[in-house]
Amino acid sequence: MKRILGFVMLLFSLHFIAVTANAEVQKEEPQDVKLEKGHSGNENTHPRSLLNIPIVCTYMDGAIQLSLLEEVGDWEVTVTNQLTSEEWSATNSLLLNVSTASGTYLVQIVTEDGTLYYGTYTL
């Protein structure tokens, strides 16, 4: 009886390990979204290396995550699927759930003073 119980426990343990390992394999690596500063047309342009982009944007597991490196006031983030035009948006949110469907997505962040930051990522 003890052997049977031990064998059943071993099977459950192996099943748990297999399921956990499979879940880890399916988890995505974070994808950095390189942001650029938009130009309104009436400002001086500078080489990209001199531009300060105060926001870091990352896509992972169906969500866009923003990290603020400095105060930007209020902001609105919009993510658009460039093939279907489907949009997701939020105001003053550091995490935005978006689609996991394959495609190219445009991320636009507009700060309180009207500054535009944008970038794309592809799934």
N, C-alpha and C positions, 0 to 999 in steps of 0.2 A: 504494500500500500504506500509506504514511504517512497519507494522508487517511482511509482506512478505519479504521485504528487510532485516529486522532484522533477520528473520529466515534463509534466504539464507546466510547471513554473518556468522551466528552461525554455519551452516553446513560447510562452507569453513574453519572456524577456527578449528572445530573439526577434519576435514580431515587433515589439516596441522599438528596438534598436533599428530595425529595417525601416519602419515608418518614419522615425525621427531623422534618419540619414537621408531618406528620400525628400523630406520636407526641406532640409538644409540645401540640397542640390538645386531645388526649384527656386530658391530665393535669389533675387537679382542683385547684381553689383550696383552700387550707386553710380549714376551717370551725371557728371558735372555739366551744367548748361552754361556755356561761355556767354556772358552778357556783354553787350556793347551799349554805349550811350548814344541815344538818338540825337539828331541835329535838327534844330528848328529852321536853319537856313540863315539866320541873322546873328550867329555866334561864330567866333573864331574857332577853327578846327585845330586840333593838336594831334601830334603822333599818339597812337594808341597806348604806347608804353607810359605816357605821362598822365593818362586819364585815370582818375580815381573812381572805381566802381564800388560803391559802399554796400553792395548786396551780393551775396553768394547764393546761387540757385542750383539745386540738385534734384534729379528725378530718381525715385526708387520705389518699386513695388506699387505702382499706381498712384503716386503722390508727388507733388512738387513741394520741396521744402526750401524755405528762404531763411537766410541768416543775415542779420544786419550788422555790418562792421562799424557803423556810426549812425547817429540819429538822422532819419530822413523825413520825420513827420508822418503824416498819414500817407498811405499808399494803396493802390489797387493793382492786383495781379490778375491777368487774363491769359488763359491758355487756349489756343485754337488749333484744332486738327486741320491742317492745311488742305487735306483732300475733301473732307466732309463739311468743313466750316463749323462743326460742333464746338461749342465754347463752354468753358468753366471759368468762373471768376469769384473773387472774394476781396473784401476790403480789410486791411490791417490784419491779415491772417498769415501766419508763418508756415501753415500746412494747408495744401489744397489737393483734395482727392480728384484725380483725373482718370481718363481712359487708359486701359492697358492694351488697346488694340494697336496693331502695327500701323506705322505711318510716321509722318513728320509733323511736329507740333511747334507752334510759335508761342513763345512766352513773352508777354509785354508787362512791364511794371511801370506805372506812372506814379510819381511821388507828389506830395502836397504842393510843391512849387512848380509842377508841370514837367519835370524832367522825366524823359522816357528812357528806360533800359529795356533791351530786347535780346533774345537769343532763340536758337532752335535746338531741338533734339529729335532723334529718330529712334523708333522702336522697331 
